[in-house]
Amino acid sequence: MLETFAGENAAALSKLWRQKQLEYSSRRALIKRYCSFAECTAEALEFACNAFQVAPSEQQRQALLDGYRKLPAFPDVSGGLERAQAAGFRLYAFSNGLASNVESVLNHAGVRKYFLDIVSVDEVRSFKPDPEVYHHFLQRAESSAEKSWLISSNPFDVTGARAVGMQAIWVQRSTDAVFDPWEHRPTAIVSSLQEIATVAKLT
């Protein structure tokens, strides 16, 4: 879809869109001016299009935004979740997105059945890595920080979880990905969700 109006800049525009999406959500958490992640996504797309001086039609713009509810899962996700569930872990989808949108994504990817529930930051009107959202997750999951494992390919999310005392696994899907040199390091690093059931420990 991006290629139809961004041409050879499609990949760079997509990367900037994602960068601004996360920047906007984090910035709004800092200044306590919440809007939904879907709105942050739309604003980030507008910024990226302006930066590359392209103007998608309203139909193209809406199709791109709707696509966020139909993202495919990585090949290792289903098997990794199945192994974790079989190992006895209680699985929750914990997201910056609205619960209804996350529900659509999980259903589309065919993995909703593995999760007990969806916990959205919208319930506390903030975003990761605000400590408040991780504390909210722990309340919803009825678990303590030291017994809870966050799994993410986003370093900022892993850092946020570790900062409140949670265990966290960073999924390093590319050898080019670099973790932030902060004091809060991942409990473990994996390249595939298939490794989670082996690396994480029930306590």
C-alpha positions as CSV (number, residue, x, y, z in Angstrom):
1,M,0.0,0.0,0.0
2,L,2.8,2.5,0.9
3,E,4.5,1.9,-2.4
4,T,1.4,3.2,-4.3
5,F,2.1,6.8,-3.1
6,A,5.5,6.8,-1.4
7,G,7.3,4.8,-4.1
8,E,11.0,4.2,-3.3
9,N,10.6,5.9,0.0
10,A,8.0,3.4,1.2
11,A,10.4,1.5,3.5
12,A,11.9,4.6,5.0
13,L,8.4,6.1,5.5
14,S,7.3,3.0,7.3
15,K,10.3,3.1,9.6
16,L,9.7,6.7,10.5
17,W,6.0,6.0,11.0
18,R,6.8,3.3,13.6
19,Q,9.4,5.5,15.3
20,K,7.0,8.4,15.7
21,Q,4.2,6.1,16.8
22,L,6.3,5.0,19.8
23,E,7.7,8.5,20.4
24,Y,4.3,10.1,20.5
25,S,2.9,7.5,22.9
26,S,5.9,7.9,25.2
27,R,5.7,11.7,25.0
28,R,2.0,11.7,25.8
29,A,2.7,9.5,28.9
30,L,5.3,12.0,30.1
31,I,3.2,15.1,29.7
32,K,0.0,13.3,30.9
33,R,-2.0,14.2,27.7
34,Y,-3.4,10.8,26.9
35,C,-5.1,9.8,23.6
36,S,-5.5,6.3,22.3
37,F,-2.7,4.4,20.6
38,A,-4.8,4.4,17.5
39,E,-4.7,8.2,17.5
40,C,-1.0,8.2,18.1
41,T,-0.6,5.9,15.1
42,A,-2.7,8.3,12.9
43,E,-0.7,11.3,14.0
44,A,2.6,9.5,13.4
45,L,1.4,8.5,9.9
46,E,0.6,12.2,9.2
47,F,4.0,13.2,10.4
48,A,5.8,10.6,8.2
49,C,3.8,11.6,5.1
50,N,4.6,15.3,5.7
51,A,8.3,14.5,6.2
52,F,8.4,12.7,2.8
53,Q,6.1,15.2,1.2
54,V,3.5,12.7,0.1
55,A,-0.2,12.9,0.3
56,P,-2.2,9.6,0.5
57,S,-5.9,9.7,-0.3
58,E,-8.3,9.3,2.6
59,Q,-9.0,5.8,1.4
60,Q,-5.3,4.9,1.3
61,R,-4.7,6.5,4.7
62,Q,-7.7,4.6,6.3
63,A,-6.5,1.3,4.7
64,L,-3.1,1.7,6.3
65,L,-4.6,2.4,9.7
66,D,-7.0,-0.5,9.4
67,G,-4.1,-2.7,8.6
68,Y,-2.9,-2.4,12.2
69,R,-5.8,-4.6,13.3
70,K,-4.8,-7.3,10.8
71,L,-1.1,-7.7,11.4
72,P,0.3,-11.3,10.8
73,A,2.1,-13.1,13.5
74,F,5.8,-14.1,13.2
75,P,6.1,-17.8,12.3
76,D,7.4,-18.7,15.8
77,V,4.6,-17.1,17.7
78,S,1.9,-19.8,17.7
79,G,4.3,-22.6,18.6
80,G,6.1,-20.5,21.2
81,L,2.8,-19.6,22.9
82,E,1.6,-23.2,22.8
83,R,4.8,-24.4,24.5
84,A,4.6,-21.7,27.2
85,Q,1.0,-22.5,27.9
86,A,1.8,-26.2,28.1
87,A,4.6,-25.4,30.6
88,G,2.0,-23.8,32.9
89,F,2.4,-20.1,32.3
90,R,-0.7,-17.9,32.5
91,L,-0.5,-15.8,29.3
92,Y,-1.9,-12.3,28.9
93,A,-1.7,-9.9,26.0
94,F,-0.4,-6.6,27.5
95,S,-0.4,-3.8,25.0
96,N,-0.4,-0.1,24.3
97,G,-3.3,-0.7,21.9
98,L,-7.0,-0.6,22.7
99,A,-8.3,-3.9,23.9
100,S,-10.7,-4.2,20.9
101,N,-7.9,-3.6,18.4
102,V,-5.6,-6.1,20.2
103,E,-8.5,-8.6,20.1
104,S,-8.8,-8.1,16.3
105,V,-5.0,-8.6,15.8
106,L,-4.9,-11.8,17.9
107,N,-7.9,-13.3,16.2
108,H,-6.6,-12.4,12.8
109,A,-3.3,-14.1,13.7
110,G,-5.1,-17.1,15.1
111,V,-3.5,-16.9,18.6
112,R,-6.2,-15.4,20.8
113,K,-6.9,-18.9,22.2
114,Y,-3.6,-18.9,24.1
115,F,-4.4,-15.8,26.2
116,L,-6.4,-15.6,29.4
117,D,-7.2,-12.0,28.9
118,I,-6.1,-8.7,27.2
119,V,-4.7,-5.9,29.4
120,S,-4.6,-2.5,27.7
121,V,-2.8,0.6,29.0
122,D,-6.0,2.4,28.0
123,E,-7.4,1.3,31.3
124,V,-5.1,3.7,33.1
125,R,-4.8,6.2,30.3
126,S,-1.1,6.1,29.9
127,F,1.6,4.3,27.9
128,K,4.6,2.0,28.3
129,P,7.1,2.5,29.8
130,D,5.2,4.5,32.5
131,P,5.6,2.4,35.7
132,E,1.8,2.9,36.4
133,V,0.9,0.6,33.4
134,Y,3.1,-2.2,34.6
135,H,1.7,-2.0,38.2
136,H,-1.8,-2.0,36.6
137,F,-0.9,-5.2,34.7
138,L,0.3,-6.9,37.9
139,Q,-3.0,-6.0,39.6
140,R,-5.1,-7.4,36.7
141,A,-3.0,-10.6,36.5
142,E,-3.1,-10.9,40.3
143,S,0.7,-11.6,40.3
144,S,3.8,-10.2,41.9
145,A,6.5,-8.5,39.9
146,E,9.2,-11.1,40.6
147,K,6.9,-13.9,39.4
148,S,5.8,-12.2,36.2
149,W,7.7,-12.3,32.9
150,L,7.2,-9.7,30.2
151,I,8.1,-10.8,26.6
152,S,8.8,-8.1,24.1
153,S,11.0,-7.2,21.1
154,N,10.8,-3.5,22.2
155,P,13.8,-2.6,24.4
156,F,11.8,0.3,26.0
157,D,9.1,-2.2,27.1
158,V,11.7,-4.6,28.6
159,T,13.3,-1.7,30.4
160,G,10.0,-0.5,31.8
161,A,9.2,-3.9,33.1
162,R,12.6,-4.4,34.7
163,A,12.4,-1.0,36.3
164,V,9.4,-2.1,38.4
165,G,11.0,-5.4,39.3
166,M,9.4,-7.7,36.7
167,Q,11.3,-10.4,34.9
168,A,11.6,-9.6,31.2
169,I,12.8,-11.4,28.0
170,W,13.9,-9.4,25.1
171,V,13.2,-11.1,21.7
172,Q,16.1,-10.0,19.5
173,R,14.7,-11.0,16.1
174,S,17.6,-9.4,14.3
175,T,21.3,-9.5,15.1
176,D,21.3,-5.8,14.0
177,A,19.0,-4.9,16.9
178,V,20.8,-3.3,19.8
179,F,19.6,-3.0,23.4
180,D,19.9,0.3,25.2
181,P,23.0,0.6,27.5
182,W,20.9,1.3,30.6
183,E,21.2,-0.2,34.1
184,H,18.0,-2.3,33.5
185,R,19.0,-5.3,31.4
186,P,16.8,-8.1,30.2
187,T,16.5,-11.2,32.4
188,A,17.2,-13.2,29.3
189,I,17.6,-12.7,25.5
190,V,16.1,-15.0,22.9
191,S,15.8,-15.0,19.1
192,S,12.5,-16.9,19.0
193,L,9.4,-17.3,21.1
194,Q,10.0,-21.0,20.9
195,E,12.7,-20.5,23.5
196,I,10.5,-18.8,26.1
197,A,9.2,-22.0,27.8
198,T,12.8,-23.1,28.3
199,V,14.3,-19.7,29.5
200,A,11.5,-18.4,31.7
201,K,10.9,-20.2,35.0
202,L,7.7,-20.7,37.0
203,T,8.1,-19.6,40.6
